[in-house]
Amino acid sequence: MNKLIITVVGKDTVGIIARVCTYLADKHVNILDISQTIVQDYFNMMMIVDMTNSARPFEELSRDLGKIGEEIGVMIKCQREEIFTSMHRI
């Protein structure tokens, strides 16, 4: 499995989840887990996805999601699961 951690943070607005999930579905990226919260007017989402069936390389997915984030006014970051796990070990 080729897992990624995707985080989305920014001012809440209509369509954030729809835009990110539609892009991922179009690229054959499967969402394994998703958590989102809104604190006051700030949106925060974390996703674990599997890109095994995607023909797109990680770098392209990450760049595209970053551009989508700029378009909708949020910050979207992508990390490979193994890098994320290594960075957050105690």
C-alpha beads as a LAMMPS data file, in Angstrom:
LAMMPS data file: protein, C-alpha beads

90 atoms
89 bonds

1 atom types
1 bond types

-500.0 500.0 xlo xhi
-500.0 500.0 ylo yhi
-500.0 500.0 zlo zhi

Masses

1 110.0

Atoms # bond

1 1 1 0.000 0.000 0.000
2 1 1 1.228 3.481 -0.844
3 1 1 -0.220 5.679 1.922
4 1 1 -0.127 9.458 2.174
5 1 1 -1.100 11.859 4.929
6 1 1 -2.922 14.936 3.626
7 1 1 -3.620 17.930 5.862
8 1 1 -5.843 20.864 5.018
9 1 1 -5.896 23.999 7.191
10 1 1 -7.439 27.415 6.675
11 1 1 -10.436 29.678 6.954
12 1 1 -13.635 27.659 6.607
13 1 1 -15.543 28.024 3.362
14 1 1 -18.090 26.027 1.394
15 1 1 -16.717 23.202 -0.750
16 1 1 -13.300 22.454 0.764
17 1 1 -13.987 18.758 1.350
18 1 1 -15.803 18.397 -1.973
19 1 1 -12.946 19.946 -3.946
20 1 1 -10.212 17.833 -2.325
21 1 1 -12.207 14.574 -2.424
22 1 1 -13.279 15.096 -6.042
23 1 1 -9.659 15.608 -7.104
24 1 1 -8.567 12.465 -5.243
25 1 1 -11.396 10.370 -6.723
26 1 1 -10.570 11.595 -10.237
27 1 1 -6.958 10.454 -9.718
28 1 1 -8.002 7.021 -8.308
29 1 1 -6.730 7.813 -4.818
30 1 1 -8.690 5.950 -2.132
31 1 1 -9.550 7.721 1.125
32 1 1 -8.891 5.302 3.994
33 1 1 -9.610 7.636 6.905
34 1 1 -10.690 11.236 7.285
35 1 1 -11.137 13.561 10.243
36 1 1 -12.203 17.175 10.093
37 1 1 -13.033 19.844 12.624
38 1 1 -13.979 23.473 12.583
39 1 1 -12.809 25.600 15.486
40 1 1 -14.508 28.987 15.360
41 1 1 -14.040 29.860 11.671
42 1 1 -10.976 27.678 11.027
43 1 1 -11.146 24.410 9.130
44 1 1 -8.758 21.529 9.844
45 1 1 -8.789 18.172 8.043
46 1 1 -6.457 15.200 8.104
47 1 1 -6.767 12.325 5.648
48 1 1 -4.986 9.028 5.208
49 1 1 -5.176 7.950 1.584
50 1 1 -3.922 5.090 -0.560
51 1 1 -2.478 6.082 -3.937
52 1 1 -1.649 2.526 -5.064
53 1 1 -4.130 2.674 -7.977
54 1 1 -3.216 6.190 -9.071
55 1 1 -1.148 6.621 -12.214
56 1 1 0.046 10.001 -10.905
57 1 1 3.352 10.223 -9.033
58 1 1 3.410 11.572 -5.475
59 1 1 5.091 14.820 -6.559
60 1 1 2.329 15.615 -9.035
61 1 1 -0.457 14.860 -6.546
62 1 1 1.239 17.016 -3.928
63 1 1 1.753 19.910 -6.362
64 1 1 -1.828 19.718 -7.656
65 1 1 -3.288 19.667 -4.143
66 1 1 -1.133 22.650 -3.202
67 1 1 -2.548 24.566 -6.181
68 1 1 -6.094 23.599 -5.250
69 1 1 -5.410 24.892 -1.746
70 1 1 -4.243 28.233 -3.138
71 1 1 -7.382 28.479 -5.287
72 1 1 -9.749 27.897 -2.360
73 1 1 -7.742 29.770 0.282
74 1 1 -6.424 26.918 2.430
75 1 1 -3.053 25.226 2.898
76 1 1 -2.880 21.616 1.713
77 1 1 0.168 19.514 2.544
78 1 1 0.971 15.950 1.461
79 1 1 3.468 13.614 3.101
80 1 1 4.274 9.992 2.575
81 1 1 3.116 7.973 5.581
82 1 1 6.590 6.665 6.428
83 1 1 8.024 10.216 6.546
84 1 1 5.102 11.472 8.635
85 1 1 5.478 8.554 11.056
86 1 1 9.237 9.067 11.383
87 1 1 8.817 12.779 12.068
88 1 1 6.239 12.210 14.793
89 1 1 7.897 9.421 16.771
90 1 1 8.490 10.154 20.423

Bonds

1 1 1 2
2 1 2 3
3 1 3 4
4 1 4 5
5 1 5 6
6 1 6 7
7 1 7 8
8 1 8 9
9 1 9 10
10 1 10 11
11 1 11 12
12 1 12 13
13 1 13 14
14 1 14 15
15 1 15 16
16 1 16 17
17 1 17 18
18 1 18 19
19 1 19 20
20 1 20 21
21 1 21 22
22 1 22 23
23 1 23 24
24 1 24 25
25 1 25 26
26 1 26 27
27 1 27 28
28 1 28 29
29 1 29 30
30 1 30 31
31 1 31 32
32 1 32 33
33 1 33 34
34 1 34 35
35 1 35 36
36 1 36 37
37 1 37 38
38 1 38 39
39 1 39 40
40 1 40 41
41 1 41 42
42 1 42 43
43 1 43 44
44 1 44 45
45 1 45 46
46 1 46 47
47 1 47 48
48 1 48 49
49 1 49 50
50 1 50 51
51 1 51 52
52 1 52 53
53 1 53 54
54 1 54 55
55 1 55 56
56 1 56 57
57 1 57 58
58 1 58 59
59 1 59 60
60 1 60 61
61 1 61 62
62 1 62 63
63 1 63 64
64 1 64 65
65 1 65 66
66 1 66 67
67 1 67 68
68 1 68 69
69 1 69 70
70 1 70 71
71 1 71 72
72 1 72 73
73 1 73 74
74 1 74 75
75 1 75 76
76 1 76 77
77 1 77 78
78 1 78 79
79 1 79 80
80 1 80 81
81 1 81 82
82 1 82 83
83 1 83 84
84 1 84 85
85 1 85 86
86 1 86 87
87 1 87 88
88 1 88 89
89 1 89 90
